[in-house]
Amino acid sequence: MLGTGWTASITAFAAFALAAASVMHALLQRRETGTVIAWVGLIVLLPVAGSILYWMFGVNRIRRRAHALREGHLLVDPAAHNTNETGIPPRWSRLLGCGDRLAPFRASTGNSVRPLLSGDQAYAAMLEAIDGASRSITLATYIFDYDVVGQRFVRHLKAARDRGVEVRVLIDGIGARYSRRNTLRFLRRAGIPAAAFMPVHHLPRTLAAFNLRNHRKMLLVDGEHGFTGGMNIRRGHSASDPGPHPIQDLHFEVRGPICLQLQRIFAEDWQFSTQEKLEGAPWFPEMSRPAGALLCRALPDGPDEDFEVIKFTLLAAIAEARERITVVTPYFLPDLELLGALKAAALRGIEVDLLLPARNNLRLVEWAGRPLHGEILTRGCRIWLTPPPFNHSKLMLVDREWILVGSANWDPRSLRLNFECNLECLDRELAQQLADWAEDLRSRSHPLTLDDVHARSLPARLRDGAARLLTPYL
């Protein structure tokens, strides 16, 4: 039997080896110097605990897409070749060309996009579409609470399944745990094929993927009628009966070739999670006629082959702006590149308006973002603090013509860790609708000034500065 001294020596050596391996991995894999320093410092100070936290929250890349799947399903997607090149205004050709190089899809014409400005409006349209399904329904969401709203969706999905419609439901493995009663269990009891995206109960095998979540929200009906945006399925989004935690958000009803792009993204996530391959007419029908005239593209983003697609799209859009940039986001923790791009745009004379919640549902994120306010305002950007209810909307408008909407926030979690899906659209009418919505929100918001920033108490500023240090871990 080993003595106490030998046991202590072996334990110490194991802790040192774990810490050394973690430090080497961080040095080889991480990109931002500040993030590398933060993780290495934590590992050195707390060799065991820091290493465990690093492998749980710091390993942010996976390779999940087979080469054949990527080439066979995405890069030669039929909708990718429907773009009328002569219909792209020269003003936007460089920005759309950037998307061609970043994303697996080309921007396609023949789409329609309708904004849904409340949960009541969005859920009613989604349930009506589910009731009208004849071939297939695919639903992906981060959160699917088993509350009054979630139960309604389960009933309608079961009715579709009972009349012979093929149904598939994908819920994020962490998001599924937000509800006291797990909706996956009730879906499966109803005979609906449902799966969790990267479930976390198989530890330690799933430890490295613990922090990589599927934040996408997509519903596709018969492969030709879709919904996407920022809304989860939960009571809080309902304007008429939100419960104790009301949430304002934007969602969008889409038709046309864009639906095939969204369906490709779902099919890839579903195959990754279940090994089932969705193909054929029930899922990918032939588009017989255009649904509208809108130019649109899906931008999948994640810690895999689609890494930083949305971040570079944001940077390119900021650089392309000539008059005005409007950003609505619930979580604003941009990295130095995005922060510098916004400030440079304001210095060029571009009107830069940032609409952020006056009170965030994640206080640590709110505190971490506050130290940025002074330097943003100093360079000419404007910050508007939106009133309750908590605004979870995600929107970017450039010159009231180019639009970016979807599931991604302006924070490290969305731009580096989560699997996200945004829509890039080019349409003056839609942009004007959303600009009017943003202007109404701005008219009800409080303009943050440098005097407000300087008036913050010393304890509050110290707390915010300390929270800012946690950004690499957020």
VOGU-3710 file (C-alpha; in Angstrom, 3 decimals, decimal comma):
1> mlgtgwtasi> 0,000/0,000/0,000  1,304/3,423/-0,890  2,117/5,703/1,997  0,535/9,084/2,547  3,588/10,844/1,097  3,459/8,834/-2,126  -0,265/9,477/-2,493  0,254/13,191/-2,034  3,100/13,184/-4,562  1,045/11,316/-7,163
11> tafaafalaa> -1,902/13,661/-6,626  0,328/16,710/-6,978  1,922/15,307/-10,130  -1,503/14,533/-11,633  -2,677/18,076/-10,866  0,481/19,523/-12,423  0,100/17,323/-15,535  -3,553/18,341/-15,927  -2,688/22,021/-15,537  0,255/21,748/-17,969
21> asvmhallqr> -1,904/20,028/-20,583  -4,610/22,664/-20,141  -2,134/25,545/-20,486  -0,586/24,025/-23,615  -4,019/23,507/-25,158  -5,005/27,097/-24,366  -1,798/28,453/-25,899  -2,283/26,430/-29,067  -6,040/26,810/-29,514  -7,108/30,227/-28,252
31> retgtviawv> -6,979/33,296/-30,511  -7,405/36,486/-28,477  -4,435/37,373/-26,297  -6,664/38,631/-23,480  -8,629/35,396/-23,442  -5,449/33,310/-23,417  -4,074/35,307/-20,479  -7,368/34,965/-18,597  -7,522/31,194/-18,950  -3,823/30,567/-18,344
41> glivllpvag> -3,943/32,797/-15,271  -6,932/30,914/-13,886  -5,254/27,541/-14,509  -2,017/28,661/-12,835  -3,842/30,038/-9,793  -6,238/27,077/-9,491  -4,573/24,128/-11,267  -7,361/21,595/-10,796  -10,461/23,790/-10,644  -9,126/26,106/-13,350
51> silywmfgvn> -8,370/23,169/-15,646  -11,829/21,699/-15,129  -13,437/25,066/-15,884  -11,263/25,454/-18,956  -12,264/22,088/-20,404  -15,913/22,808/-19,598  -16,135/26,386/-20,856  -12,929/27,180/-22,727  -12,780/24,496/-25,409  -15,037/26,097/-27,939
61> rirrrahalr> -14,524/24,315/-31,247  -15,830/21,024/-32,555  -15,712/19,402/-35,961  -19,089/17,894/-36,651  -19,671/18,090/-40,373  -18,439/15,369/-42,694  -16,732/16,671/-45,827  -19,235/14,855/-48,024  -22,180/16,266/-46,090  -20,859/19,809/-46,438
71> eghllvdpaa> -20,283/19,530/-50,179  -23,311/17,413/-50,987  -25,903/19,351/-49,029  -24,757/22,897/-48,570  -22,373/24,183/-51,178  -24,432/22,866/-54,074  -27,825/23,551/-52,519  -30,284/24,271/-55,381  -31,478/27,503/-53,771  -27,920/28,758/-53,774
81> hntnetgipp> -28,015/29,314/-57,521  -31,296/31,214/-57,814  -29,734/34,614/-57,286  -30,361/37,053/-60,094  -26,962/38,641/-60,197  -28,226/41,596/-62,227  -30,817/42,268/-59,522  -28,186/43,065/-56,880  -27,669/46,830/-56,632  -24,005/47,731/-57,186
91> rwsrllgcgd> -24,217/49,623/-53,896  -24,465/46,289/-52,029  -22,494/43,946/-54,293  -19,370/43,984/-52,093  -21,288/43,231/-48,896  -23,267/40,413/-50,511  -20,039/39,138/-52,050  -18,583/38,974/-48,549  -21,472/36,698/-47,567  -20,786/34,514/-50,603
101> rlapfrastg> -17,286/33,902/-49,268  -18,337/33,402/-45,646  -21,556/31,402/-45,803  -22,436/28,082/-47,457  -25,377/29,722/-49,260  -25,761/32,356/-51,946  -28,315/35,136/-51,518  -31,489/34,128/-53,369  -34,378/36,138/-54,789  -38,030/35,138/-54,744
111> nsvrpllsgd> -38,543/35,364/-50,982  -41,059/37,064/-48,710  -40,352/38,043/-45,096  -43,032/39,260/-42,684  -42,080/40,687/-39,258  -43,974/39,251/-36,277  -43,772/41,832/-33,506  -45,109/39,891/-30,521  -45,290/36,371/-29,200  -49,066/36,276/-29,622
121> qayaamleai> -48,724/37,173/-33,310  -45,817/34,797/-33,905  -47,288/31,805/-32,065  -50,682/32,187/-33,755  -49,033/32,188/-37,192  -46,786/29,244/-36,307  -49,637/27,111/-34,957  -51,766/27,918/-37,994  -48,897/26,790/-40,243  -48,511/23,565/-38,236
131> dgasrsitla> -52,238/22,885/-38,614  -51,935/23,355/-42,378  -48,920/21,058/-42,813  -49,377/18,209/-45,274  -45,920/16,612/-45,537  -43,365/17,656/-42,925  -42,663/19,836/-39,906  -39,200/20,565/-38,489  -38,783/22,639/-35,332  -35,537/23,694/-33,668
141> tyifdydvvg> -35,447/25,883/-30,587  -33,144/26,714/-27,707  -35,884/26,780/-25,036  -39,190/24,872/-25,226  -40,933/25,332/-21,883  -43,720/22,967/-20,975  -46,006/25,826/-19,936  -49,328/26,979/-21,420  -47,583/27,991/-24,668  -45,415/24,887/-24,896
151> qrfvrhlkaa> -48,342/22,577/-24,191  -50,290/24,222/-26,993  -47,418/23,528/-29,413  -47,196/19,898/-28,285  -50,927/19,393/-28,907  -50,768/20,879/-32,412  -47,607/18,921/-33,279  -49,273/15,700/-32,086  -52,363/16,437/-34,189  -50,106/16,895/-37,231
161> rdrgvevrvl> -48,283/13,661/-36,433  -51,612/11,797/-36,030  -52,769/12,832/-39,510  -49,582/11,477/-41,086  -47,274/14,488/-41,217  -43,571/13,748/-40,635  -42,501/15,749/-37,549  -39,023/16,310/-36,091  -38,283/18,474/-33,031  -34,786/19,450/-31,850
171> idgigarysr> -34,250/21,204/-28,499  -30,894/22,271/-27,133  -29,605/20,018/-24,363  -29,220/22,898/-21,903  -32,267/24,855/-23,085  -34,435/21,780/-22,481  -33,572/22,073/-18,788  -34,953/25,599/-18,415  -38,433/24,122/-17,958  -39,309/22,390/-14,696
181> rntlrflrra> -40,999/19,680/-16,759  -38,881/18,448/-19,655  -40,781/18,995/-22,903  -38,749/16,298/-24,664  -40,395/13,675/-22,463  -43,903/14,856/-23,350  -43,099/15,078/-27,066  -41,832/11,505/-27,085  -44,867/10,299/-25,149  -46,992/11,889/-27,874
191> gipaaafmpv> -45,154/9,827/-30,482  -43,222/12,802/-31,888  -39,578/12,177/-32,846  -37,692/14,637/-30,628  -34,022/14,934/-29,701  -31,711/17,008/-27,552  -28,829/18,820/-29,253  -25,631/17,825/-27,404  -27,184/16,593/-24,134  -24,939/17,082/-21,131
201> hhlprtlaaf> -25,875/14,102/-18,984  -23,218/11,811/-20,483  -20,323/13,164/-18,436  -17,366/13,273/-18,749  -17,749/12,469/-22,478  -19,799/15,610/-23,100  -17,660/17,864/-20,900  -15,841/19,561/-23,789  -19,140/20,407/-25,498  -20,875/21,655/-22,331
211> nlrnhrkmll> -20,643/25,298/-23,396  -21,513/24,833/-27,081  -25,243/25,330/-27,422  -27,720/25,374/-30,300  -29,323/28,812/-30,006  -31,183/28,596/-33,346  -34,953/29,078/-33,569  -36,501/27,674/-36,749  -39,828/26,171/-37,757  -40,232/24,810/-41,304
221> vdgehgftgg> -43,548/23,510/-42,632  -43,539/21,378/-45,807  -40,091/22,814/-46,567  -41,605/25,973/-48,043  -43,114/27,972/-45,171  -40,845/29,003/-42,316  -40,405/31,003/-39,140  -37,177/32,189/-37,570  -35,862/34,929/-35,310  -35,222/35,354/-31,607
231> mnirrghsas> -38,288/33,841/-29,936  -38,116/30,671/-27,911  -41,292/28,758/-27,105  -42,331/30,016/-23,690  -45,051/31,996/-21,994  -42,968/35,124/-21,396  -43,169/36,130/-25,074  -46,967/36,308/-24,968  -48,056/39,945/-24,728  -51,552/39,016/-23,497
241> dpgphpiqdl> -50,435/36,592/-20,750  -46,654/36,815/-20,195  -46,605/35,706/-16,581  -44,010/37,140/-14,169  -41,222/37,511/-16,756  -42,474/39,330/-19,891  -40,157/39,447/-22,918  -40,334/41,585/-26,066  -38,884/39,963/-29,180  -38,954/39,827/-32,982
251> hfevrgpicl> -39,743/36,810/-35,114  -40,195/36,468/-38,866  -42,414/34,480/-41,204  -40,582/33,516/-44,399  -41,493/31,896/-47,700  -39,471/31,054/-50,794  -36,010/29,553/-51,426  -34,809/30,817/-48,037  -36,880/28,016/-46,492  -34,730/25,408/-48,240
261> qlqrifaedw> -31,606/27,026/-46,776  -33,110/26,933/-43,271  -34,193/23,338/-43,823  -30,622/22,404/-44,799  -29,388/23,872/-41,523  -31,984/21,945/-39,536  -31,236/18,716/-41,406  -27,556/19,044/-40,592  -28,260/19,647/-36,893  -30,739/16,771/-36,808
271> qfstqekleg> -28,340/14,330/-38,469  -25,578/15,382/-36,083  -27,880/14,738/-33,107  -29,685/11,570/-34,240  -27,756/10,137/-37,237  -31,013/10,296/-39,244  -30,636/11,847/-42,685  -33,571/13,934/-43,913  -33,832/14,033/-47,687  -36,343/13,975/-50,480
281> apwfpemsrp> -39,517/15,843/-51,399  -41,209/15,821/-47,957  -38,364/17,927/-46,602  -36,955/19,635/-49,723  -39,718/20,317/-52,266  -39,227/21,902/-55,651  -39,936/25,643/-55,589  -42,465/26,132/-58,396  -42,881/29,913/-58,218  -41,391/32,822/-56,274
291> agallcralp> -43,021/33,834/-52,992  -41,932/37,454/-53,337  -39,165/39,678/-54,639  -36,979/39,924/-51,548  -33,261/39,029/-51,642  -32,338/36,865/-48,671  -29,658/34,506/-47,337  -29,353/32,279/-44,258  -26,147/32,739/-42,275  -25,412/29,687/-40,123
301> dgpdedfevi> -22,747/30,312/-37,502  -21,140/28,081/-34,898  -17,950/26,775/-33,300  -17,342/24,472/-36,262  -16,769/25,034/-39,979  -19,060/28,094/-39,871  -16,941/29,836/-37,212  -17,281/33,673/-37,044  -19,552/33,964/-40,090  -21,833/36,425/-38,311
311> kftllaaiae> -18,991/38,392/-36,714  -17,332/39,064/-40,070  -20,707/39,878/-41,593  -21,186/42,504/-38,875  -17,740/43,964/-39,540  -18,336/44,082/-43,291  -21,759/45,706/-42,846  -20,354/48,398/-40,526  -17,629/49,166/-43,050  -20,200/49,407/-45,858
321> areritvvtp> -22,473/51,899/-44,043  -22,744/55,390/-45,514  -25,482/57,030/-43,484  -26,887/55,121/-40,537  -26,445/51,978/-38,442  -29,134/50,811/-36,009  -28,448/47,919/-33,647  -30,967/46,364/-31,274  -29,574/43,625/-29,047  -30,245/42,353/-25,520
331> yflpdlellg> -26,613/41,489/-24,763  -23,894/43,884/-25,876  -20,366/42,658/-25,175  -18,549/43,191/-28,504  -14,877/42,333/-28,864  -12,284/44,997/-29,666  -12,692/44,585/-33,429  -16,444/45,161/-33,420  -16,149/47,934/-30,849  -13,493/49,688/-32,923
341> alkaaalrgi> -15,550/49,312/-36,101  -18,580/50,978/-34,490  -16,491/53,845/-33,133  -14,750/54,311/-36,483  -18,132/54,437/-38,227  -19,325/57,164/-35,854  -16,107/59,109/-36,432  -16,789/58,936/-40,195  -20,073/60,720/-39,563  -22,327/57,658/-39,652
351> evdlllparn> -25,281/57,834/-37,252  -24,767/54,847/-34,950  -27,684/54,038/-32,624  -27,461/51,205/-30,094  -30,729/50,182/-28,401  -30,010/48,164/-25,256  -32,280/47,089/-22,378  -32,395/49,527/-19,454  -32,470/46,510/-17,149  -31,089/43,188/-18,321
361> nlrlvewagr> -32,312/39,762/-17,297  -28,645/38,753/-16,903  -27,228/41,300/-14,507  -23,622/40,103/-14,823  -23,734/40,687/-18,596  -25,287/44,116/-18,028  -22,544/45,085/-15,572  -19,786/43,748/-17,857  -21,068/45,896/-20,729  -21,286/49,172/-18,814
371> plhgeiltrg> -17,548/50,017/-18,886  -17,861/50,241/-22,688  -20,502/52,955/-22,601  -18,193/55,893/-21,948  -15,790/55,212/-24,808  -18,652/54,475/-27,219  -20,410/57,734/-26,388  -17,149/59,690/-26,531  -16,590/58,602/-30,149  -20,056/59,693/-31,240
381> criwltpppf> -22,222/56,586/-30,981  -25,603/56,977/-29,312  -26,995/54,577/-26,697  -30,697/54,273/-25,939  -31,888/52,305/-22,897  -35,137/50,587/-23,813  -37,952/50,366/-21,238  -39,571/47,211/-19,828  -40,491/44,582/-20,749  -37,028/43,136/-21,280
391> nhsklmlvdr> -36,256/43,475/-24,996  -34,741/40,283/-26,390  -34,910/41,459/-30,047  -31,932/41,151/-32,392  -31,800/43,553/-35,327  -29,216/45,430/-37,377  -30,136/47,946/-40,081  -27,654/49,629/-42,406  -28,804/52,661/-44,403  -32,422/51,477/-44,100
401> ewilvgsanw> -31,955/48,870/-46,809  -29,690/46,051/-45,563  -31,106/43,962/-42,706  -29,695/41,347/-40,349  -32,071/39,503/-38,011  -32,098/36,151/-36,273  -30,880/34,473/-33,107  -27,396/35,950/-32,551  -26,559/38,563/-29,922  -23,561/40,924/-29,837
411> dprslrlnfe> -21,692/38,916/-27,215  -18,948/36,264/-27,113  -21,422/33,478/-26,450  -23,340/34,079/-29,676  -20,373/35,066/-31,825  -17,955/32,339/-30,691  -19,735/29,571/-28,775  -23,329/29,060/-29,880  -24,763/27,598/-33,049  -26,758/30,520/-34,442
421> cnlecldrel> -28,762/31,356/-37,543  -29,339/34,858/-38,896  -31,051/36,121/-42,027  -29,345/38,656/-44,266  -31,971/40,561/-46,280  -31,868/43,376/-48,791  -35,168/45,200/-49,214  -36,150/48,834/-48,693  -39,774/48,135/-47,788  -38,917/45,576/-45,114
431> aqqladwaed> -36,092/47,777/-43,847  -38,480/50,726/-43,546  -40,945/48,604/-41,554  -38,221/47,600/-39,139  -36,775/51,124/-39,015  -40,219/52,413/-38,013  -40,415/49,738/-35,307  -36,937/50,696/-34,031  -37,790/54,408/-34,152  -40,899/53,816/-32,043
441> lrsrshpltl> -38,793/51,878/-29,554  -36,188/54,651/-29,525  -38,856/57,295/-28,877  -39,806/55,431/-25,691  -36,215/54,904/-24,552  -33,873/56,898/-22,331  -30,845/58,415/-24,111  -27,727/57,533/-22,138  -25,310/60,464/-21,821  -21,736/60,889/-20,668
451> ddvharslpa> -23,106/62,704/-17,626  -25,088/59,549/-16,765  -21,940/57,456/-17,141  -19,831/59,776/-14,979  -22,574/59,935/-12,344  -22,298/56,226/-11,585  -21,065/55,652/-8,060  -17,568/54,355/-7,373  -18,834/51,019/-5,973  -20,963/50,524/-9,086
461> rlrdgaarll> -18,038/51,311/-11,390  -15,775/48,927/-9,485  -18,414/46,193/-9,687  -18,849/46,803/-13,433  -15,090/46,778/-13,994  -14,758/43,487/-12,125  -17,600/41,996/-14,183  -15,834/43,179/-17,344  -12,854/41,011/-16,416  -15,137/37,979/-16,641
471> tpyl> -15,952/38,610/-20,327  -13,654/35,783/-21,552  -15,655/33,376/-19,368  -19,097/34,754/-20,298
//
